[in-house]
Amino acid sequence: MRLPRFEYLRPETLGQALSLLAVHKDDAKILAGGTDLLVRMKKGLLKPKALISLKALNELSYIKKEDACIKIGAGASLADIIASDIIQKEAKALFQACGKVGAITLQHYTGTIGGNILQDNRCHHYNQSGLHRSGRQACHKDGGKICYARDEADRCNSTCQSDGATALMALGAGITLARKGGERTIDLADFYTTDGIMPFAIESHELLKEIIIPVQGAKSAYTRLAYRSAIDYPIVCAGVLLKPSDTQKDKIDEARIVVGAIARSPLFLVRESSSLKGKNLNDTDAFKKAADSSMNSASTFAVHNVGSTLKYRCDMVSEMVFQALKKSARAALPTKE
Amino acid sequence: MEKILITLNINDKPCEVMVYPNDTLLEVLRDELDLTGSKESCGEGVCGSCTVHMDNKPVRSCLTLAMEATGTKIKTVEGLASGDDLSDLQQSFIDHGAVQCGFCTPGMLMSADALLKDNPRPDEKTIRKALAGNICRCTGYAKIIEAVAHTDNPQDQCPDCKTGSKTKE
C-alpha cells in the first residue's frame, strides 16, 4: 500500500514545530510514532498536505515527578512508560494500559503516549480500505450522511478505543496543549467533544505537549477485553482509581470509574464513582453494585461497531469494572503485619 | 513532489538513496536497495513480516518513513549472518524446521534477535510475548518458539538440537 503524497517537515525545536503548525493548520498533521496516522493515510482516510515530524524533537520525551505530579512529555514512547519506575509505582493503570497496546516488541518503541491519546476513533464500517468504502455511500465520518453502525443516526458513532486515554482519565490526568505563543492545561475528561467525526477539543494549531497525573496516594488498575492479547484494540476496557481515606485506611475516600471502548470518548461515570465513597475497601457487594450500574450507564452509548456482539460487550462492562475495582482495592488495602 | 537524497546506515554500511517523502523504509529497502528479505504483507503494522531493527529496537518498516530513518542504524534480516555464516538463531530456525513457507521468517528472526540480545535464555512465556506481534499463516508457532528457546540453550531431549548443534561445538 502506497502512502499518498505529502510535504515532509522536520522541526528541531518545539517552537519551530508550533510555528509550522500555526502556518499549516488543518493542512498539516503531526507525525509522532505514525502507528495510527500512517495506517489511516494508507487507507485513504486522511490526505494531509504536510506532515510535521517530531522525530528530531527530543524535548517532549521525558517522565518526571514534580510538585506531587507525574509529568510525561507527549512524545515519550510506550516502552519508556512501561520501563519507568515512577509509572509502575504510582500510576499502575497507565502502566497496565500501555503494556496492552499493539504488540510489545513493535509498536511500543515507535508509538508515543500522545499519539495513543490522539488516536482517531474507530468503527468497523469506517476503518476499511478505499475499495470497500467505494462500494457504498460515505458515512458521517467519511463526509457523508449515513451511519452504518446505528440506523437513522444523525451523527457519527465511532468508538474511542484508546487504552491510554481510559487509564489516564481514571487517574484524573490533565493535559497541556501548546500553541504558538501560549499553552493551556485542561482536564482530560474535558478534552472530548462527543462528536465522532472530530472527537477531540483540540484546535488545528495546537499540539499535545504534556500529560500531568496528580499523585494522591491512590491505587489504580486497568482491565481490558480484546480478541487477542496483542495487536488488537480493546472491545471493552475499564480504568479505576481508589483513594483510601487518610484517617481510616480501609475506607474509600474517592473513587473514579472510567469505561472505555464503548462510546465516542472514555466515559467517566460520576454516579457510580461517588456511590463508592465511604465504602469499605473489601466491600465486594458495593463493587458489584457499582459495576452493574456502570454497565447500565455505559450501555446507552454503545453501538455495534467494533467487533463482537453488542450484548456481549455491554455485559462485559460490568465484569471489567468489577475486576478493576477488585485489583485496585487489593493494592490499596493496608498490608497486614 | 521531488525526490530527496538521504543517507541511511543499513547493516553498518552507509547507503545514499533518492526517496520521495512518502516512501516507507520498507519500499526503499526492497525497491531501491534490493534488500528483499523484509517482506510486505499487511502494510499496516499488524503482521510483523516487515520488522527491521532501528537503533537495535524492532520496528515495522512498513509504518516507518524512509526520511524518519536517517540518522539511525538500520539492521535488516540480511545483516544477521556474517557472509555465509548464519547466526546461531538462523541455524536454530533451520535445525528445528521453524521455516515453512518462510514469509514470516524474516520478521520472526528480527523480533527474536532483539529479544535474545536482551535475554539470551528466555522462557517460553517471554518468547510468546516477544513474538506476539508476528503472525505466521502456516501456524508453525511451536517450532519457531522451540528454535528461539534452544538457540543459546540446546536441549538433550530435543532431537533437532542434536543434529545441527552448531552452538554445542
Chai-1 contact restraints between the chains, C-beta under 6 A:
chainA,res_idxA,chainB,res_idxB,connection_type,confidence,min_distance_angstrom,max_distance_angstrom,comment,restraint_id
A,M1,B,G43,contact,1.0,0.0,6.0,A-B,restraint_1
A,L3,B,N22,contact,1.0,0.0,6.0,A-B,restraint_2
A,R5,B,M1,contact,1.0,0.0,6.0,A-B,restraint_3
A,R5,B,N22,contact,1.0,0.0,6.0,A-B,restraint_4
A,F6,B,N22,contact,1.0,0.0,6.0,A-B,restraint_5
A,Y8,B,P21,contact,1.0,0.0,6.0,A-B,restraint_6
A,Y8,B,M67,contact,1.0,0.0,6.0,A-B,restraint_7
A,G34,B,L63,contact,1.0,0.0,6.0,A-B,restraint_8
A,T35,B,G45,contact,1.0,0.0,6.0,A-B,restraint_9
A,T35,B,L63,contact,1.0,0.0,6.0,A-B,restraint_10
A,L38,B,L63,contact,1.0,0.0,6.0,A-B,restraint_11
A,V39,B,E44,contact,1.0,0.0,6.0,A-B,restraint_12
A,K55,B,E68,contact,1.0,0.0,6.0,A-B,restraint_13
A,A103,B,A132,contact,1.0,0.0,6.0,A-B,restraint_14
A,A103,B,G133,contact,1.0,0.0,6.0,A-B,restraint_15
A,I104,B,K129,contact,1.0,0.0,6.0,A-B,restraint_16
A,T105,B,P58,contact,1.0,0.0,6.0,A-B,restraint_17
A,T105,B,S111,contact,1.0,0.0,6.0,A-B,restraint_18
A,T105,B,A130,contact,1.0,0.0,6.0,A-B,restraint_19
A,T105,B,G133,contact,1.0,0.0,6.0,A-B,restraint_20
A,L106,B,P58,contact,1.0,0.0,6.0,A-B,restraint_21
A,L106,B,R60,contact,1.0,0.0,6.0,A-B,restraint_22
A,L106,B,G133,contact,1.0,0.0,6.0,A-B,restraint_23
A,Y109,B,K57,contact,1.0,0.0,6.0,A-B,restraint_24
A,Y109,B,V59,contact,1.0,0.0,6.0,A-B,restraint_25
A,T110,B,V59,contact,1.0,0.0,6.0,A-B,restraint_26
A,A230,B,A132,contact,1.0,0.0,6.0,A-B,restraint_27
A,A230,B,G133,contact,1.0,0.0,6.0,A-B,restraint_28
A,I231,B,V46,contact,1.0,0.0,6.0,A-B,restraint_29
A,I231,B,G133,contact,1.0,0.0,6.0,A-B,restraint_30
